[in-house]
Amino acid sequence: MLNTNLMKTRILYLFLICFISQLNAQSGFTQNFDFNSTTCEFPDNERAREIFPLGIECIQRNIYLGSVAEIMTEIIKIDSTFCDAYYWAGYAFRKSDMNKEAVALYYMADSLAQNKSLEYKQNLAATSMIVGADDLARRKFEEIKEYFPNSPEGFYGVALTSTIIGDIDYGLENVNMAEKKYSQPNADTQLLKAILLTLNEKHEESLTYYEKVKNKYRKFDQFNGNYAMSLLEVGTKNNDEKMLKLARKHYNKVKNKDEFTEYMRNKFEK
């Protein structure tokens, strides 16, 4: 396999933004809160019952996130075993781009929840990747596979971490499982699979997946750069001038070429 860890940082940025957006969209708890819907048992404390709904309302309306953190911190002081307070404090910190603080709180929430919450593990894993805690992210994605085997997110997340850790074959194994578990074609998964195939030098197979997502991602450097690489390799192998021209066209669309490896840049700029 060639040493072509293509645009790793930007690849992760794109997929993590998509992943985090999905997590926000699927959080039904914030829309349907009641004291019986918490992951951990709610504290038997009047002050906690008074202020916790205020924090949830702020989250629902996406306002006063600093106040949310303060409310949840007060509740943690009342009951240090109440995992939901750690989770929502972490959520407030992540929404405020305080990702290291969010990871610490998500970690406590997930530990106290004792593997009962898919959402806790998802947010902990994704935010861990943002701060560079890749081993922790991989571990939590593996736990999602173990405790929530019907969810595609664990398999998808493991495949995403493969772009950092470098076990590309294992990444492909997992992205294939994610693809099967999604109820309908998922463009993010298809693009991740295409990039993993490029990294694994399975260029001809990758082209099928780039074609599937080109309408959605054609303006993204991550798509154009990796697609260009596979087009170049297949075009060179088949002596296909039309494909080589298309490869150069997509490479020229990449705005920040410095994020490619020197190996790849030399392929196009020699």
C-alpha positions as CSV (number, residue, x, y, z in Angstrom):
1,M,0.0,0.0,0.0
2,L,1.3,3.4,-0.9
3,N,2.0,5.9,1.9
4,T,-0.9,8.2,0.9
5,N,-2.6,9.4,4.1
6,L,-4.6,11.9,2.0
7,M,-5.8,15.1,3.6
8,K,-6.3,13.3,6.9
9,T,-7.3,16.4,9.0
10,R,-9.8,17.7,6.4
11,I,-11.2,14.3,5.8
12,L,-12.0,14.0,9.5
13,Y,-13.3,17.5,9.7
14,L,-15.9,16.9,7.0
15,F,-17.1,13.5,8.4
16,L,-17.1,14.7,12.0
17,I,-19.2,17.7,11.2
18,C,-21.7,15.4,9.4
19,F,-21.6,13.0,12.3
20,I,-22.1,15.6,15.0
21,S,-25.0,17.1,12.9
22,Q,-26.7,13.7,12.8
23,L,-26.3,13.4,16.6
24,N,-27.9,16.8,17.2
25,A,-30.8,15.9,14.9
26,Q,-31.6,12.6,16.5
27,S,-31.8,13.8,20.1
28,G,-35.4,13.2,20.9
29,F,-34.8,13.5,24.7
30,T,-34.5,17.3,24.5
31,Q,-37.8,17.5,22.7
32,N,-39.8,15.1,24.9
33,F,-38.3,15.7,28.4
34,D,-39.9,14.3,31.5
35,F,-38.4,13.2,34.8
36,N,-38.9,9.6,33.8
37,S,-36.9,9.8,30.5
38,T,-33.5,10.4,32.1
39,T,-30.7,7.8,31.5
40,C,-29.8,7.7,35.2
41,E,-32.2,7.9,38.1
42,F,-33.2,11.5,38.8
43,P,-32.0,12.9,42.2
44,D,-34.6,13.0,44.9
45,N,-34.0,16.7,45.5
46,E,-36.4,19.6,45.1
47,R,-33.7,22.0,43.9
48,A,-32.6,19.6,41.2
49,R,-36.2,19.2,40.0
50,E,-36.6,22.9,39.9
51,I,-33.5,23.8,37.8
52,F,-32.9,20.8,35.6
53,P,-36.0,21.6,33.3
54,L,-34.7,25.1,32.9
55,G,-31.4,23.8,31.6
56,I,-33.2,21.5,29.2
57,E,-35.3,24.4,28.0
58,C,-32.2,26.4,27.2
59,I,-30.8,23.4,25.3
60,Q,-34.0,23.1,23.3
61,R,-33.9,26.8,22.4
62,N,-30.1,26.8,22.0
63,I,-29.7,29.8,24.3
64,Y,-27.7,30.6,27.5
65,L,-25.4,27.6,27.1
66,G,-23.2,29.0,29.9
67,S,-26.1,28.9,32.2
68,V,-26.8,25.3,31.2
69,A,-23.3,24.4,32.3
70,E,-23.8,26.1,35.6
71,I,-27.1,24.4,36.2
72,M,-25.7,21.0,35.4
73,T,-22.7,21.6,37.6
74,E,-24.9,22.5,40.5
75,I,-26.9,19.3,40.0
76,I,-23.7,17.3,39.9
77,K,-22.8,18.7,43.3
78,I,-26.2,17.6,44.6
79,D,-25.8,14.1,43.1
80,S,-22.5,13.1,41.6
81,T,-23.9,9.9,40.2
82,F,-26.5,11.6,38.0
83,C,-25.1,10.9,34.5
84,D,-27.5,13.1,32.6
85,A,-26.2,16.2,34.3
86,Y,-22.6,15.4,33.1
87,Y,-23.9,14.7,29.6
88,W,-25.8,18.0,29.2
89,A,-22.9,20.0,30.7
90,G,-20.7,18.3,28.2
91,Y,-23.2,19.1,25.4
92,A,-23.2,22.8,26.4
93,F,-19.4,22.9,26.4
94,R,-19.2,21.2,23.0
95,K,-21.7,23.6,21.5
96,S,-19.4,26.4,22.9
97,D,-16.3,24.8,21.2
98,M,-14.9,23.8,24.5
99,N,-14.2,20.3,23.3
100,K,-11.6,19.2,25.9
101,E,-14.0,20.0,28.7
102,A,-16.8,18.3,26.8
103,V,-14.8,15.1,26.5
104,A,-14.1,15.0,30.3
105,L,-17.8,15.4,31.0
106,Y,-19.0,13.0,28.3
107,Y,-16.6,10.4,29.7
108,M,-18.1,10.7,33.2
109,A,-21.6,10.5,31.8
110,D,-20.8,7.4,29.7
111,S,-19.0,5.7,32.7
112,L,-21.9,6.3,35.0
113,A,-24.5,5.2,32.5
114,Q,-23.0,1.7,32.4
115,N,-23.4,1.2,28.7
116,K,-27.1,2.2,28.6
117,S,-26.9,5.2,26.2
118,L,-25.9,5.0,22.6
119,E,-26.0,8.8,22.4
120,Y,-23.5,9.2,25.2
121,K,-21.0,6.9,23.5
122,Q,-21.5,8.6,20.1
123,N,-20.9,12.1,21.4
124,L,-17.9,11.0,23.5
125,A,-16.3,9.2,20.5
126,A,-16.9,12.0,18.0
127,T,-15.7,14.8,20.4
128,S,-12.7,12.7,21.3
129,M,-11.6,12.6,17.7
130,I,-12.0,16.4,17.5
131,V,-9.4,16.8,20.3
132,G,-7.1,14.1,18.9
133,A,-7.9,11.4,21.5
134,D,-8.1,8.8,18.7
135,D,-7.6,5.7,20.8
136,L,-10.4,6.7,23.1
137,A,-12.6,7.4,20.1
138,R,-11.8,4.0,18.6
139,R,-12.6,2.3,22.0
140,K,-16.0,4.0,22.3
141,F,-16.9,3.2,18.7
142,E,-16.0,-0.5,19.4
143,E,-18.3,-0.4,22.4
144,I,-21.1,0.9,20.3
145,K,-20.6,-2.1,18.1
146,E,-20.7,-4.4,21.2
147,Y,-23.6,-2.9,23.1
148,F,-25.7,-1.5,20.2
149,P,-24.9,-4.0,17.4
150,N,-27.9,-2.9,15.3
151,S,-26.6,0.7,15.1
152,P,-24.5,1.5,12.0
153,E,-22.7,4.4,13.9
154,G,-20.2,2.1,15.7
155,F,-19.1,0.5,12.4
156,Y,-19.0,3.9,10.7
157,G,-17.0,5.4,13.5
158,V,-14.4,2.6,13.5
159,A,-14.0,3.1,9.8
160,L,-13.5,6.8,10.3
161,T,-10.8,6.2,12.9
162,S,-9.0,4.0,10.4
163,T,-8.1,7.1,8.4
164,I,-6.0,8.1,11.4
165,I,-4.8,4.8,12.8
166,G,-4.0,3.4,9.4
167,D,-5.7,0.0,9.6
168,I,-7.4,0.6,6.3
169,D,-8.5,-3.1,5.7
170,Y,-10.3,-3.0,9.1
171,G,-11.8,0.3,8.1
172,L,-13.2,-1.2,4.9
173,E,-14.6,-4.1,6.8
174,N,-16.4,-1.8,9.2
175,V,-17.7,0.7,6.5
176,N,-19.1,-2.3,4.6
177,M,-21.0,-3.3,7.8
178,A,-22.2,0.3,8.3
179,E,-23.4,0.4,4.7
180,K,-25.5,-2.7,5.2
181,K,-27.0,-1.5,8.5
182,Y,-28.2,1.9,7.3
183,S,-31.9,1.6,6.2
184,Q,-31.2,3.5,3.0
185,P,-28.1,4.6,1.0
186,N,-26.0,7.0,3.1
187,A,-23.9,9.5,1.2
188,D,-21.4,10.1,4.1
189,T,-20.8,6.3,4.3
190,Q,-20.4,6.0,0.6
191,L,-17.8,8.8,0.5
192,L,-15.9,7.4,3.4
193,K,-15.8,4.0,1.7
194,A,-14.6,5.6,-1.5
195,I,-11.7,7.3,0.3
196,L,-10.8,4.1,2.2
197,L,-10.7,2.3,-1.1
198,T,-8.4,5.0,-2.5
199,L,-6.1,4.7,0.5
200,N,-6.1,0.9,0.0
201,E,-5.2,1.3,-3.7
202,K,-8.5,-0.3,-4.8
203,H,-8.9,2.6,-7.3
204,E,-11.3,1.1,-9.8
205,E,-13.7,0.0,-7.1
206,S,-13.5,3.4,-5.5
207,L,-14.7,5.2,-8.6
208,T,-18.2,3.6,-8.4
209,Y,-18.6,5.2,-4.9
210,Y,-17.3,8.6,-6.0
211,E,-19.8,8.6,-8.8
212,K,-22.6,7.9,-6.3
213,V,-21.9,11.0,-4.2
214,K,-20.5,13.5,-6.7
215,N,-23.6,15.7,-6.8
216,K,-23.5,16.2,-3.0
217,Y,-19.7,16.5,-2.5
218,R,-18.3,17.9,-5.8
219,K,-17.4,21.2,-4.2
220,F,-15.4,19.6,-1.3
221,D,-11.6,19.3,-1.5
222,Q,-11.9,15.9,0.2
223,F,-14.0,14.6,-2.6
224,N,-12.1,16.2,-5.5
225,G,-8.6,15.3,-4.3
226,N,-9.2,11.7,-3.5
227,Y,-11.4,11.2,-6.6
228,A,-8.6,12.7,-8.7
229,M,-6.1,10.2,-7.2
230,S,-8.1,7.2,-8.2
231,L,-8.9,8.6,-11.6
232,L,-5.2,9.2,-12.2
233,E,-4.2,5.7,-11.2
234,V,-7.0,3.9,-13.2
235,G,-6.4,6.3,-16.2
236,T,-2.7,5.6,-16.2
237,K,-3.2,1.8,-15.9
238,N,-5.6,1.8,-18.9
239,N,-3.9,4.5,-20.9
240,D,-7.2,6.4,-20.9
241,E,-6.5,10.1,-21.8
242,K,-10.1,11.1,-21.1
243,M,-9.9,9.8,-17.5
244,L,-6.5,11.4,-17.0
245,K,-8.0,14.7,-18.2
246,L,-10.9,14.3,-15.7
247,A,-8.4,13.5,-12.9
248,R,-6.5,16.7,-13.6
249,K,-9.8,18.6,-13.7
250,H,-10.8,17.4,-10.2
251,Y,-7.3,18.0,-8.8
252,N,-7.4,21.6,-10.1
253,K,-10.7,22.1,-8.1
254,V,-8.9,21.5,-4.9
255,K,-8.5,24.8,-3.1
256,N,-5.9,23.8,-0.5
257,K,-3.4,21.4,-2.1
258,D,-1.0,21.7,0.8
259,E,-3.1,19.3,2.8
260,F,-2.2,16.5,0.4
261,T,0.9,14.4,0.9
262,E,3.9,15.3,-1.1
263,Y,3.6,12.0,-2.9
264,M,0.2,12.9,-4.2
265,R,1.1,16.5,-5.2
266,N,4.0,15.2,-7.2
267,K,1.7,12.9,-9.1
268,F,-0.1,15.9,-10.5
269,E,2.5,18.6,-10.4
270,K,5.6,16.9,-11.7
